[in-house]
Every structure is written in structure tokens, then in C-alpha cells.
């Protein structure tokens, strides 16, 4: 999980191992969460499946920044 401060919010990018079966290569489901004053504001759900953990986390952070820009 990666986190950052953005405007007056704390944002998180999540990567969850996603593997359809044992023969497929490991991938990561990406998601984002936004908090403010230690309370959850919004969560994205799965944003997509990515080849690396870093890509999944960055997608979550990007989603969170866009949400704050549109709703904050």
C-alpha cells in the first residue's frame, strides 16, 4: 500500500494479488481509498488488474487524486 497527503486528505493506493488459477502469472488488482481526519471518505473498488504491484498502487493514488479534485 502506498499513501500520500493530497490537499486536506490522506489517499491510499492498494494492490491485491489477483491470480485466476495456479498456472496464470501473478497480477495485482488496484484500488484507492480516501480518508480525512482518520475517517473514510470514499473507496474505489477494483480499478483494474495490473502486471505489477506498483502499477496497481499508482492507479489507486491517481483515482484518489481525481476524486478529490472533483469532490473536495
mmCIF file of the N, C-alpha and C atoms, coordinates in Angstrom:
data_MODEL
# 
_entry.id   MODEL 
# 
loop_
_atom_site.group_PDB 
_atom_site.id 
_atom_site.type_symbol 
_atom_site.label_atom_id 
_atom_site.label_alt_id 
_atom_site.label_comp_id 
_atom_site.label_asym_id 
_atom_site.label_entity_id 
_atom_site.label_seq_id 
_atom_site.pdbx_PDB_ins_code 
_atom_site.Cartn_x 
_atom_site.Cartn_y 
_atom_site.Cartn_z 
_atom_site.occupancy 
_atom_site.B_iso_or_equiv 
_atom_site.pdbx_formal_charge 
_atom_site.auth_seq_id 
_atom_site.auth_comp_id 
_atom_site.auth_asym_id 
_atom_site.auth_atom_id 
_atom_site.pdbx_PDB_model_num 
ATOM 1   N N  . UNK A 1 1  ? 0.848   -1.167  0.000   1.00 0.00 ? 1  UNK A N  1 
ATOM 2   C CA . UNK A 1 1  ? 0.000   0.000   0.000   1.00 0.00 ? 1  UNK A CA 1 
ATOM 3   C C  . UNK A 1 1  ? 0.899   1.236   0.000   1.00 0.00 ? 1  UNK A C  1 
ATOM 4   N N  . UNK A 1 2  ? 0.539   2.176   -0.829  1.00 0.00 ? 2  UNK A N  1 
ATOM 5   C CA . UNK A 1 2  ? 1.208   3.475   -0.875  1.00 0.00 ? 2  UNK A CA 1 
ATOM 6   C C  . UNK A 1 2  ? 0.230   4.522   -0.364  1.00 0.00 ? 2  UNK A C  1 
ATOM 7   N N  . UNK A 1 3  ? 0.753   5.519   0.331   1.00 0.00 ? 3  UNK A N  1 
ATOM 8   C CA . UNK A 1 3  ? -0.119  6.591   0.806   1.00 0.00 ? 3  UNK A CA 1 
ATOM 9   C C  . UNK A 1 3  ? 0.544   7.936   0.569   1.00 0.00 ? 3  UNK A C  1 
ATOM 10  N N  . UNK A 1 4  ? -0.294  8.968   0.571   1.00 0.00 ? 4  UNK A N  1 
ATOM 11  C CA . UNK A 1 4  ? 0.198   10.325  0.359   1.00 0.00 ? 4  UNK A CA 1 
ATOM 12  C C  . UNK A 1 4  ? -0.816  11.299  0.936   1.00 0.00 ? 4  UNK A C  1 
ATOM 13  N N  . UNK A 1 5  ? -0.356  12.491  1.226   1.00 0.00 ? 5  UNK A N  1 
ATOM 14  C CA . UNK A 1 5  ? -1.259  13.579  1.577   1.00 0.00 ? 5  UNK A CA 1 
ATOM 15  C C  . UNK A 1 5  ? -1.584  14.314  0.293   1.00 0.00 ? 5  UNK A C  1 
ATOM 16  N N  . UNK A 1 6  ? -2.864  14.634  0.125   1.00 0.00 ? 6  UNK A N  1 
ATOM 17  C CA . UNK A 1 6  ? -3.278  15.370  -1.066  1.00 0.00 ? 6  UNK A CA 1 
ATOM 18  C C  . UNK A 1 6  ? -4.356  16.349  -0.652  1.00 0.00 ? 6  UNK A C  1 
ATOM 19  N N  . UNK A 1 7  ? -4.016  17.615  -0.807  1.00 0.00 ? 7  UNK A N  1 
ATOM 20  C CA . UNK A 1 7  ? -4.871  18.697  -0.341  1.00 0.00 ? 7  UNK A CA 1 
ATOM 21  C C  . UNK A 1 7  ? -5.137  18.457  1.145   1.00 0.00 ? 7  UNK A C  1 
ATOM 22  N N  . UNK A 1 8  ? -6.343  18.327  1.596   1.00 0.00 ? 8  UNK A N  1 
ATOM 23  C CA . UNK A 1 8  ? -6.601  18.091  3.029   1.00 0.00 ? 8  UNK A CA 1 
ATOM 24  C C  . UNK A 1 8  ? -6.975  16.641  3.313   1.00 0.00 ? 8  UNK A C  1 
ATOM 25  N N  . UNK A 1 9  ? -6.618  15.753  2.410   1.00 0.00 ? 9  UNK A N  1 
ATOM 26  C CA . UNK A 1 9  ? -6.993  14.348  2.524   1.00 0.00 ? 9  UNK A CA 1 
ATOM 27  C C  . UNK A 1 9  ? -5.757  13.464  2.633   1.00 0.00 ? 9  UNK A C  1 
ATOM 28  N N  . UNK A 1 10 ? -5.961  12.254  3.104   1.00 0.00 ? 10 UNK A N  1 
ATOM 29  C CA . UNK A 1 10 ? -4.941  11.198  3.058   1.00 0.00 ? 10 UNK A CA 1 
ATOM 30  C C  . UNK A 1 10 ? -5.445  10.195  2.028   1.00 0.00 ? 10 UNK A C  1 
ATOM 31  N N  . UNK A 1 11 ? -4.616  9.879   1.042   1.00 0.00 ? 11 UNK A N  1 
ATOM 32  C CA . UNK A 1 11 ? -5.036  8.970   -0.022  1.00 0.00 ? 11 UNK A CA 1 
ATOM 33  C C  . UNK A 1 11 ? -4.152  7.723   -0.004  1.00 0.00 ? 11 UNK A C  1 
ATOM 34  N N  . UNK A 1 12 ? -4.740  6.614   -0.433  1.00 0.00 ? 12 UNK A N  1 
ATOM 35  C CA . UNK A 1 12 ? -4.049  5.332   -0.418  1.00 0.00 ? 12 UNK A CA 1 
ATOM 36  C C  . UNK A 1 12 ? -4.244  4.624   -1.747  1.00 0.00 ? 12 UNK A C  1 
ATOM 37  N N  . UNK A 1 13 ? -3.192  3.991   -2.225  1.00 0.00 ? 13 UNK A N  1 
ATOM 38  C CA . UNK A 1 13 ? -3.262  3.120   -3.390  1.00 0.00 ? 13 UNK A CA 1 
ATOM 39  C C  . UNK A 1 13 ? -2.995  1.700   -2.950  1.00 0.00 ? 13 UNK A C  1 
ATOM 40  N N  . UNK A 1 14 ? -3.897  0.791   -3.285  1.00 0.00 ? 14 UNK A N  1 
ATOM 41  C CA . UNK A 1 14 ? -3.806  -0.594  -2.836  1.00 0.00 ? 14 UNK A CA 1 
ATOM 42  C C  . UNK A 1 14 ? -3.499  -1.524  -4.000  1.00 0.00 ? 14 UNK A C  1 
ATOM 43  N N  . UNK A 1 15 ? -2.761  -2.579  -3.701  1.00 0.00 ? 15 UNK A N  1 
ATOM 44  C CA . UNK A 1 15 ? -2.506  -3.656  -4.661  1.00 0.00 ? 15 UNK A CA 1 
ATOM 45  C C  . UNK A 1 15 ? -2.831  -4.969  -3.972  1.00 0.00 ? 15 UNK A C  1 
ATOM 46  N N  . UNK A 1 16 ? -3.721  -5.727  -4.579  1.00 0.00 ? 16 UNK A N  1 
ATOM 47  C CA . UNK A 1 16 ? -4.143  -7.008  -4.024  1.00 0.00 ? 16 UNK A CA 1 
ATOM 48  C C  . UNK A 1 16 ? -3.801  -8.082  -5.049  1.00 0.00 ? 16 UNK A C  1 
ATOM 49  N N  . UNK A 1 17 ? -3.116  -9.131  -4.613  1.00 0.00 ? 17 UNK A N  1 
ATOM 50  C CA . UNK A 1 17 ? -2.735  -10.197 -5.535  1.00 0.00 ? 17 UNK A CA 1 
ATOM 51  C C  . UNK A 1 17 ? -3.992  -10.773 -6.171  1.00 0.00 ? 17 UNK A C  1 
ATOM 52  N N  . UNK A 1 18 ? -3.963  -10.879 -7.490  1.00 0.00 ? 18 UNK A N  1 
ATOM 53  C CA . UNK A 1 18 ? -5.088  -11.402 -8.266  1.00 0.00 ? 18 UNK A CA 1 
ATOM 54  C C  . UNK A 1 18 ? -4.535  -12.491 -9.179  1.00 0.00 ? 18 UNK A C  1 
ATOM 55  N N  . UNK A 1 19 ? -4.942  -13.718 -8.907  1.00 0.00 ? 19 UNK A N  1 
ATOM 56  C CA . UNK A 1 19 ? -4.464  -14.832 -9.713  1.00 0.00 ? 19 UNK A CA 1 
ATOM 57  C C  . UNK A 1 19 ? -5.649  -15.740 -10.000 1.00 0.00 ? 19 UNK A C  1 
ATOM 58  N N  . UNK A 1 20 ? -5.990  -15.871 -11.259 1.00 0.00 ? 20 UNK A N  1 
ATOM 59  C CA . UNK A 1 20 ? -7.163  -16.650 -11.638 1.00 0.00 ? 20 UNK A CA 1 
ATOM 60  C C  . UNK A 1 20 ? -6.976  -18.135 -11.385 1.00 0.00 ? 20 UNK A C  1 
ATOM 61  N N  . UNK A 1 21 ? -5.802  -18.661 -11.634 1.00 0.00 ? 21 UNK A N  1 
ATOM 62  C CA . UNK A 1 21 ? -5.508  -20.057 -11.331 1.00 0.00 ? 21 UNK A CA 1 
ATOM 63  C C  . UNK A 1 21 ? -4.008  -20.208 -11.128 1.00 0.00 ? 21 UNK A C  1 
ATOM 64  N N  . UNK A 1 22 ? -3.582  -21.353 -10.660 1.00 0.00 ? 22 UNK A N  1 
ATOM 65  C CA . UNK A 1 22 ? -2.166  -21.500 -10.308 1.00 0.00 ? 22 UNK A CA 1 
ATOM 66  C C  . UNK A 1 22 ? -1.244  -21.503 -11.521 1.00 0.00 ? 22 UNK A C  1 
ATOM 67  N N  . UNK A 1 23 ? -1.794  -21.693 -12.697 1.00 0.00 ? 23 UNK A N  1 
ATOM 68  C CA . UNK A 1 23 ? -0.965  -21.683 -13.903 1.00 0.00 ? 23 UNK A CA 1 
ATOM 69  C C  . UNK A 1 23 ? -0.795  -20.297 -14.511 1.00 0.00 ? 23 UNK A C  1 
ATOM 70  N N  . UNK A 1 24 ? -1.618  -19.355 -14.095 1.00 0.00 ? 24 UNK A N  1 
ATOM 71  C CA . UNK A 1 24 ? -1.503  -18.000 -14.638 1.00 0.00 ? 24 UNK A CA 1 
ATOM 72  C C  . UNK A 1 24 ? -0.492  -17.192 -13.829 1.00 0.00 ? 24 UNK A C  1 
ATOM 73  N N  . UNK A 1 25 ? 0.087   -16.191 -14.468 1.00 0.00 ? 25 UNK A N  1 
ATOM 74  C CA . UNK A 1 25 ? 1.066   -15.354 -13.773 1.00 0.00 ? 25 UNK A CA 1 
ATOM 75  C C  . UNK A 1 25 ? 0.357   -14.446 -12.767 1.00 0.00 ? 25 UNK A C  1 
ATOM 76  N N  . UNK A 1 26 ? 1.083   -14.107 -11.740 1.00 0.00 ? 26 UNK A N  1 
ATOM 77  C CA . UNK A 1 26 ? 0.531   -13.258 -10.687 1.00 0.00 ? 26 UNK A CA 1 
ATOM 78  C C  . UNK A 1 26 ? 0.319   -11.844 -11.204 1.00 0.00 ? 26 UNK A C  1 
ATOM 79  N N  . UNK A 1 27 ? -0.833  -11.310 -10.920 1.00 0.00 ? 27 UNK A N  1 
ATOM 80  C CA . UNK A 1 27 ? -1.154  -9.921  -11.259 1.00 0.00 ? 27 UNK A CA 1 
ATOM 81  C C  . UNK A 1 27 ? -1.725  -9.266  -10.007 1.00 0.00 ? 27 UNK A C  1 
ATOM 82  N N  . UNK A 1 28 ? -2.028  -7.972  -10.114 1.00 0.00 ? 28 UNK A N  1 
ATOM 83  C CA . UNK A 1 28 ? -2.487  -7.219  -8.956  1.00 0.00 ? 28 UNK A CA 1 
ATOM 84  C C  . UNK A 1 28 ? -3.732  -6.410  -9.290  1.00 0.00 ? 28 UNK A C  1 
ATOM 85  N N  . UNK A 1 29 ? -4.733  -6.512  -8.461  1.00 0.00 ? 29 UNK A N  1 
ATOM 86  C CA . UNK A 1 29 ? -5.914  -5.667  -8.575  1.00 0.00 ? 29 UNK A CA 1 
ATOM 87  C C  . UNK A 1 29 ? -5.599  -4.360  -7.863  1.00 0.00 ? 29 UNK A C  1 
ATOM 88  N N  . UNK A 1 30 ? -5.922  -3.254  -8.498  1.00 0.00 ? 30 UNK A N  1 
ATOM 89  C CA . UNK A 1 30 ? -5.627  -1.950  -7.919  1.00 0.00 ? 30 UNK A CA 1 
ATOM 90  C C  . UNK A 1 30 ? -6.879  -1.272  -7.405  1.00 0.00 ? 30 UNK A C  1 
ATOM 91  N N  . UNK A 1 31 ? -6.722  -0.510  -6.336  1.00 0.00 ? 31 UNK A N  1 
ATOM 92  C CA . UNK A 1 31 ? -7.837  0.241   -5.778  1.00 0.00 ? 31 UNK A CA 1 
ATOM 93  C C  . UNK A 1 31 ? -7.334  1.438   -5.000  1.00 0.00 ? 31 UNK A C  1 
ATOM 94  N N  . UNK A 1 32 ? -8.249  2.319   -4.646  1.00 0.00 ? 32 UNK A N  1 
ATOM 95  C CA . UNK A 1 32 ? -7.881  3.518   -3.900  1.00 0.00 ? 32 UNK A CA 1 
ATOM 96  C C  . UNK A 1 32 ? -8.833  3.783   -2.764  1.00 0.00 ? 32 UNK A C  1 
ATOM 97  N N  . UNK A 1 33 ? -8.329  4.474   -1.751  1.00 0.00 ? 33 UNK A N  1 
ATOM 98  C CA . UNK A 1 33 ? -9.132  4.870   -0.594  1.00 0.00 ? 33 UNK A CA 1 
ATOM 99  C C  . UNK A 1 33 ? -8.770  6.302   -0.224  1.00 0.00 ? 33 UNK A C  1 
ATOM 100 N N  . UNK A 1 34 ? -9.765  7.036   0.234   1.00 0.00 ? 34 UNK A N  1 
ATOM 101 C CA . UNK A 1 34 ? -9.563  8.423   0.654   1.00 0.00 ? 34 UNK A CA 1 
ATOM 102 C C  . UNK A 1 34 ? -10.069 8.563   2.080   1.00 0.00 ? 34 UNK A C  1 
ATOM 103 N N  . UNK A 1 35 ? -9.237  9.194   2.919   1.00 0.00 ? 35 UNK A N  1 
ATOM 104 C CA . UNK A 1 35 ? -9.654  9.471   4.296   1.00 0.00 ? 35 UNK A CA 1 
ATOM 105 C C  . UNK A 1 35 ? -9.433  10.951  4.600   1.00 0.00 ? 35 UNK A C  1 
ATOM 106 N N  . UNK A 1 36 ? -10.134 11.395  5.617   1.00 0.00 ? 36 UNK A N  1 
ATOM 107 C CA . UNK A 1 36 ? -9.951  12.761  6.124   1.00 0.00 ? 36 UNK A CA 1 
ATOM 108 C C  . UNK A 1 36 ? -10.235 12.732  7.609   1.00 0.00 ? 36 UNK A C  1 
ATOM 109 N N  . UNK A 1 37 ? -9.324  13.269  8.392   1.00 0.00 ? 37 UNK A N  1 
ATOM 110 C CA . UNK A 1 37 ? -9.447  13.254  9.853   1.00 0.00 ? 37 UNK A CA 1 
ATOM 111 C C  . UNK A 1 37 ? -9.670  11.835  10.366  1.00 0.00 ? 37 UNK A C  1 
ATOM 112 N N  . UNK A 1 38 ? -8.926  10.875  9.825   1.00 0.00 ? 38 UNK A N  1 
ATOM 113 C CA . UNK A 1 38 ? -8.959  9.463   10.218  1.00 0.00 ? 38 UNK A CA 1 
ATOM 114 C C  . UNK A 1 38 ? -10.300 8.782   9.954   1.00 0.00 ? 38 UNK A C  1 
ATOM 115 N N  . UNK A 1 39 ? -11.127 9.361   9.099   1.00 0.00 ? 39 UNK A N  1 
ATOM 116 C CA . UNK A 1 39 ? -12.410 8.750   8.726   1.00 0.00 ? 39 UNK A CA 1 
ATOM 117 C C  . UNK A 1 39 ? -12.421 8.485   7.233   1.00 0.00 ? 39 UNK A C  1 
ATOM 118 N N  . UNK A 1 40 ? -12.946 7.319   6.848   1.00 0.00 ? 40 UNK A N  1 
ATOM 119 C CA . UNK A 1 40 ? -13.011 7.000   5.434   1.00 0.00 ? 40 UNK A CA 1 
ATOM 120 C C  . UNK A 1 40 ? -14.020 7.905   4.739   1.00 0.00 ? 40 UNK A C  1 
ATOM 121 N N  . UNK A 1 41 ? -13.620 8.440   3.601   1.00 0.00 ? 41 UNK A N  1 
ATOM 122 C CA . UNK A 1 41 ? -14.469 9.309   2.798   1.00 0.00 ? 41 UNK A CA 1 
ATOM 123 C C  . UNK A 1 41 ? -15.027 8.547   1.602   1.00 0.00 ? 41 UNK A C  1 
ATOM 124 N N  . UNK A 1 42 ? -14.155 7.822   0.903   1.00 0.00 ? 42 UNK A N  1 
ATOM 125 C CA . UNK A 1 42 ? -14.572 7.106   -0.314  1.00 0.00 ? 42 UNK A CA 1 
ATOM 126 C C  . UNK A 1 42 ? -13.583 5.984   -0.595  1.00 0.00 ? 42 UNK A C  1 
ATOM 127 N N  . UNK A 1 43 ? -14.069 4.926   -1.226  1.00 0.00 ? 43 UNK A N  1 
ATOM 128 C CA . UNK A 1 43 ? -13.225 3.823   -1.691  1.00 0.00 ? 43 UNK A CA 1 
ATOM 129 C C  . UNK A 1 43 ? -13.624 3.495   -3.122  1.00 0.00 ? 43 UNK A C  1 
ATOM 130 N N  . UNK A 1 44 ? -12.667 3.088   -3.917  1.00 0.00 ? 44 UNK A N  1 
ATOM 131 C CA . UNK A 1 44 ? -12.897 2.933   -5.349  1.00 0.00 ? 44 UNK A CA 1 
ATOM 132 C C  . UNK A 1 44 ? -13.491 1.597   -5.771  1.00 0.00 ? 44 UNK A C  1 
ATOM 133 N N  . UNK A 1 45 ? -13.210 0.553   -5.061  1.00 0.00 ? 45 UNK A N  1 
ATOM 134 C CA . UNK A 1 45 ? -13.452 -0.772  -5.620  1.00 0.00 ? 45 UNK A CA 1 
ATOM 135 C C  . UNK A 1 45 ? -12.297 -1.090  -6.552  1.00 0.00 ? 45 UNK A C  1 
ATOM 136 N N  . UNK A 1 46 ? -12.375 -2.192  -7.278  1.00 0.00 ? 46 UNK A N  1 
ATOM 137 C CA . UNK A 1 46 ? -11.280 -2.606  -8.157  1.00 0.00 ? 46 UNK A CA 1 
ATOM 138 C C  . UNK A 1 46 ? -11.261 -1.720  -9.403  1.00 0.00 ? 46 UNK A C  1 
ATOM 139 N N  . UNK A 1 47 ? -10.102 -1.109  -9.648  1.00 0.00 ? 47 UNK A N  1 
ATOM 140 C CA . UNK A 1 47 ? -9.932  -0.210  -10.796 1.00 0.00 ? 47 UNK A CA 1 
ATOM 141 C C  . UNK A 1 47 ? -9.429  -0.933  -12.025 1.00 0.00 ? 47 UNK A C  1 
ATOM 142 N N  . UNK A 1 48 ? -8.880  -2.089  -11.840 1.00 0.00 ? 48 UNK A N  1 
ATOM 143 C CA . UNK A 1 48 ? -8.337  -2.863  -12.944 1.00 0.00 ? 48 UNK A CA 1 
ATOM 144 C C  . UNK A 1 48 ? -7.334  -3.866  -12.429 1.00 0.00 ? 48 UNK A C  1 
ATOM 145 N N  . UNK A 1 49 ? -6.802  -4.673  -13.337 1.00 0.00 ? 49 UNK A N  1 
ATOM 146 C CA . UNK A 1 49 ? -5.790  -5.663  -12.989 1.00 0.00 ? 49 UNK A CA 1 
ATOM 147 C C  . UNK A 1 49 ? -4.498  -5.266  -13.688 1.00 0.00 ? 49 UNK A C  1 
ATOM 148 N N  . UNK A 1 50 ? -3.404  -5.269  -12.933 1.00 0.00 ? 50 UNK A N  1 
ATOM 149 C CA . UNK A 1 50 ? -2.128  -4.748  -13.398 1.00 0.00 ? 50 UNK A CA 1 
ATOM 150 C C  . UNK A 1 50 ? -1.034  -5.799  -13.279 1.00 0.00 ? 50 UNK A C  1 
ATOM 151 N N  . UNK A 1 51 ? 0.012   -5.656  -14.069 1.00 0.00 ? 51 UNK A N  1 
ATOM 152 C CA . UNK A 1 51 ? 1.115   -6.608  -14.065 1.00 0.00 ? 51 UNK A CA 1 
ATOM 153 C C  . UNK A 1 51 ? 2.042   -6.446  -12.868 1.00 0.00 ? 51 UNK A C  1 
ATOM 154 N N  . UNK A 1 52 ? 2.119   -5.230  -12.304 1.00 0.00 ? 52 UNK A N  1 
ATOM 155 C CA . UNK A 1 52 ? 2.998   -5.017  -11.147 1.00 0.00 ? 52 UNK A CA 1 
ATOM 156 C C  . UNK A 1 52 ? 2.217   -4.399  -9.989  1.00 0.00 ? 52 UNK A C  1 
ATOM 157 N N  . UNK A 1 53 ? 2.749   -4.645  -8.805  1.00 0.00 ? 53 UNK A N  1 
ATOM 158 C CA . UNK A 1 53 ? 2.165   -4.073  -7.594  1.00 0.00 ? 53 UNK A CA 1 
ATOM 159 C C  . UNK A 1 53 ? 2.208   -2.545  -7.653  1.00 0.00 ? 53 UNK A C  1 
ATOM 160 N N  . UNK A 1 54 ? 3.311   -2.007  -8.137  1.00 0.00 ? 54 UNK A N  1 
ATOM 161 C CA . UNK A 1 54 ? 3.472   -0.555  -8.225  1.00 0.00 ? 54 UNK A CA 1 
ATOM 162 C C  . UNK A 1 54 ? 2.430   0.078   -9.152  1.00 0.00 ? 54 UNK A C  1 
ATOM 163 N N  . UNK A 1 55 ? 2.186   -0.543  -10.314 1.00 0.00 ? 55 UNK A N  1 
ATOM 164 C CA . UNK A 1 55 ? 1.170   -0.019  -11.237 1.00 0.00 ? 55 UNK A CA 1 
ATOM 165 C C  . UNK A 1 55 ? -0.210  0.009   -10.580 1.00 0.00 ? 55 UNK A C  1 
ATOM 166 N N  . UNK A 1 56 ? -0.531  -1.046  -9.845  1.00 0.00 ? 56 UNK A N  1 
ATOM 167 C CA . UNK A 1 56 ? -1.831  -1.111  -9.168  1.00 0.00 ? 56 UNK A CA 1 
ATOM 168 C C  . UNK A 1 56 ? -1.953  -0.011  -8.119  1.00 0.00 ? 56 UNK A C  1 
ATOM 169 N N  . UNK A 1 57 ? -0.910  0.185   -7.339  1.00 0.00 ? 57 UNK A N  1 
ATOM 170 C CA . UNK A 1 57 ? -0.930  1.234   -6.313  1.00 0.00 ? 57 UNK A CA 1 
ATOM 171 C C  . UNK A 1 57 ? -1.030  2.623   -6.929  1.00 0.00 ? 57 UNK A C  1 
ATOM 172 N N  . UNK A 1 58 ? -0.276  2.858   -7.991  1.00 0.00 ? 58 UNK A N  1 
ATOM 173 C CA . UNK A 1 58 ? -0.325  4.161   -8.656  1.00 0.00 ? 58 UNK A CA 1 
ATOM 174 C C  . UNK A 1 58 ? -1.705  4.443   -9.241  1.00 0.00 ? 58 UNK A C  1 
ATOM 175 N N  . UNK A 1 59 ? -2.360  3.416   -9.766  1.00 0.00 ? 59 UNK A N  1 
ATOM 176 C CA . UNK A 1 59 ? -3.718  3.601   -10.280 1.00 0.00 ? 59 UNK A CA 1 
ATOM 177 C C  . UNK A 1 59 ? -4.658  4.029   -9.152  1.00 0.00 ? 59 UNK A C  1 
ATOM 178 N N  . UNK A 1 60 ? -4.496  3.438   -7.982  1.00 0.00 ? 60 UNK A N  1 
ATOM 179 C CA . UNK A 1 60 ? -5.315  3.822   -6.829  1.00 0.00 ? 60 UNK A CA 1 
ATOM 180 C C  . UNK A 1 60 ? -5.066  5.252   -6.392  1.00 0.00 ? 60 UNK A C  1 
ATOM 181 N N  . UNK A 1 61 ? -3.802  5.650   -6.363  1.00 0.00 ? 61 UNK A N  1 
ATOM 182 C CA . UNK A 1 61 ? -3.473  7.027   -5.993  1.00 0.00 ? 61 UNK A CA 1 
ATOM 183 C C  . UNK A 1 61 ? -3.991  8.022   -7.029  1.00 0.00 ? 61 UNK A C  1 
ATOM 184 N N  . UNK A 1 62 ? -3.852  7.681   -8.306  1.00 0.00 ? 62 UNK A N  1 
ATOM 185 C CA . UNK A 1 62 ? -4.370  8.555   -9.370  1.00 0.00 ? 62 UNK A CA 1 
ATOM 186 C C  . UNK A 1 62 ? -5.880  8.715   -9.262  1.00 0.00 ? 62 UNK A C  1 
ATOM 187 N N  . UNK A 1 63 ? -6.575  7.611   -9.009  1.00 0.00 ? 63 UNK A N  1 
ATOM 188 C CA . UNK A 1 63 ? -8.031  7.667   -8.842  1.00 0.00 ? 63 UNK A CA 1 
ATOM 189 C C  . UNK A 1 63 ? -8.387  8.571   -7.669  1.00 0.00 ? 63 UNK A C  1 
ATOM 190 N N  . UNK A 1 64 ? -7.676  8.406   -6.549  1.00 0.00 ? 64 UNK A N  1 
ATOM 191 C CA . UNK A 1 64 ? -7.968  9.192   -5.354  1.00 0.00 ? 64 UNK A CA 1 
ATOM 192 C C  . UNK A 1 64 ? -7.745  10.687  -5.597  1.00 0.00 ? 64 UNK A C  1 
ATOM 193 N N  . UNK A 1 65 ? -6.672  11.035  -6.269  1.00 0.00 ? 65 UNK A N  1 
ATOM 194 C CA . UNK A 1 65 ? -6.418  12.450  -6.582  1.00 0.00 ? 65 UNK A CA 1 
ATOM 195 C C  . UNK A 1 65 ? -7.530  13.024  -7.460  1.00 0.00 ? 65 UNK A C  1 
ATOM 196 N N  . UNK A 1 66 ? -7.947  12.255  -8.451  1.00 0.00 ? 66 UNK A N  1 
ATOM 197 C CA . UNK A 1 66 ? -9.023  12.718  -9.337  1.00 0.00 ? 66 UNK A CA 1 
ATOM 198 C C  . UNK A 1 66 ? -10.325 12.887  -8.555  1.00 0.00 ? 66 UNK A C  1 
ATOM 199 N N  . UNK A 1 67 ? -10.615 11.964  -7.637  1.00 0.00 ? 67 UNK A N  1 
ATOM 200 C CA . UNK A 1 67 ? -11.830 12.072  -6.835  1.00 0.00 ? 67 UNK A CA 1 
ATOM 201 C C  . UNK A 1 67 ? -11.788 13.348  -5.995  1.00 0.00 ? 67 UNK A C  1 
ATOM 202 N N  . UNK A 1 68 ? -10.651 13.603  -5.333  1.00 0.00 ? 68 UNK A N  1 
ATOM 203 C CA . UNK A 1 68 ? -10.530 14.809  -4.503  1.00 0.00 ? 68 UNK A CA 1 
ATOM 204 C C  . UNK A 1 68 ? -10.687 16.053  -5.363  1.00 0.00 ? 68 UNK A C  1 
ATOM 205 N N  . UNK A 1 69 ? -10.084 16.073  -6.541  1.00 0.00 ? 69 UNK A N  1 
ATOM 206 C CA . UNK A 1 69 ? -10.185 17.234  -7.418  1.00 0.00 ? 69 UNK A CA 1 
ATOM 207 C C  . UNK A 1 69 ? -11.631 17.498  -7.829  1.00 0.00 ? 69 UNK A C  1 
ATOM 208 N N  . UNK A 1 70 ? -12.417 16.455  -7.991  1.00 0.00 ? 70 UNK A N  1 
ATOM 209 C CA . UNK A 1 70 ? -13.810 16.611  -8.414  1.00 0.00 ? 70 UNK A CA 1 
ATOM 210 C C  . UNK A 1 70 ? -14.811 16.773  -7.289  1.00 0.00 ? 70 UNK A C  1 
ATOM 211 N N  . UNK A 1 71 ? -14.455 16.374  -6.064  1.00 0.00 ? 71 UNK A N  1 
ATOM 212 C CA . UNK A 1 71 ? -15.403 16.402  -4.957  1.00 0.00 ? 71 UNK A CA 1 
ATOM 213 C C  . UNK A 1 71 ? -14.920 17.196  -3.747  1.00 0.00 ? 71 UNK A C  1 
ATOM 214 N N  . UNK A 1 72 ? -13.629 17.472  -3.681  1.00 0.00 ? 72 UNK A N  1 
ATOM 215 C CA . UNK A 1 72 ? -13.048 18.090  -2.492  1.00 0.00 ? 72 UNK A CA 1 
ATOM 216 C C  . UNK A 1 72 ? -13.276 19.511  -2.454  1.00 0.00 ? 72 UNK A C  1 
# 
